[in-house]
Amino acid sequence: ILNLPATLERFETLGVPVVGYRTSSLPAFHSPDSPYSVPSRLESPEQTALAHRAARSLELSHALLVMNPTPDGIPFAKVQAWAEAANHEARRQGIHGKDLTPFLLARIAEISSGETVRVNAILLRANAHLGGEIAVALSKLEK
């Protein structure tokens, strides 16, 4: 969880294009930014729709991953500290494999007094809204 360099590397290895939506910094789920850059940046749903269409015209088989920063996020350093504390507890308790991520998410929610859950709900709504805007832009391109 929150291993951003490994995540970016994995997407690159798989050939998944990653773009920042109105950001050049890689959003870190609960944080609107991080110390890591995204390879590309798009400024509007229309630009995003055009990028998607261009990828399809090249017959690329992967999705276009649009990284949308959470509008009301938590500073990256704070979330990182919570994640490190939760990881330390997991190691101490011998939690690993498929049990690790649910443990970390629950523990980080506890440590943050529910702040990560609140931000997650905000991000969920923001992503749904952006997805709708991109879908509208795509439908206009089809006409």
C-alpha positions, 0 to 999 in steps of 0.5 A, spaced: 500 500 500 502 506 497 508 504 494 508 509 488 514 508 485 513 500 484 505 502 482 508 506 476 513 501 474 508 496 474 503 500 469 509 502 465 511 495 464 504 493 463 504 498 457 498 502 461 498 509 460 498 514 466 496 521 466 494 526 471 488 530 471 490 537 472 496 535 476 503 533 474 504 530 481 502 523 482 496 523 487 496 518 492 489 516 494 488 520 500 493 525 498 492 530 492 499 529 490 506 526 492 513 526 491 512 522 484 511 525 477 506 522 472 508 521 465 503 526 462 498 531 464 491 532 461 487 539 463 479 537 461 475 531 459 475 533 452 483 532 452 482 526 456 477 523 451 481 525 445 487 521 448 483 515 449 480 515 442 488 516 440 490 510 444 484 506 441 486 508 434 493 505 435 489 499 437 492 499 444 489 494 448 490 497 455 486 502 459 488 510 459 489 511 467 486 517 469 489 520 476 484 524 479 487 528 485 482 528 491 479 535 492 480 535 499 486 530 501 490 529 507 498 531 506 502 526 503 507 526 509 501 525 514 498 519 510 505 516 509 507 516 516 500 513 518 502 507 513 509 506 516 506 505 523 500 500 520 506 496 516 510 496 522 504 493 526 502 488 521 510 486 521 510 485 528 503 481 528 505 477 522 500 479 518 502 478 510 499 476 504 492 477 502 490 479 509 495 485 509 491 490 505 485 490 509 489 490 515 493 496 513 486 500 510 483 498 517 489 500 521 490 507 517 482 509 518 483 508 526 490 511 526 487 517 522 480 517 526 476 516 520 479 521 516 482 516 510 475 514 510 472 521 509 477 522 504 475 516 500 468 518 500 470 524 497 474 521 492 469 516 490 464 522 488 470 526 484 472 520 480 464 518 478 463 525 476 470 526 472 468 519 469 461 522 467 464 528 464 469 524 460 463 519 458 460 525 455 466 528 452 467 521 448 460 521 446 460 528 443 466 525 439 462 519 436 457 524 433 
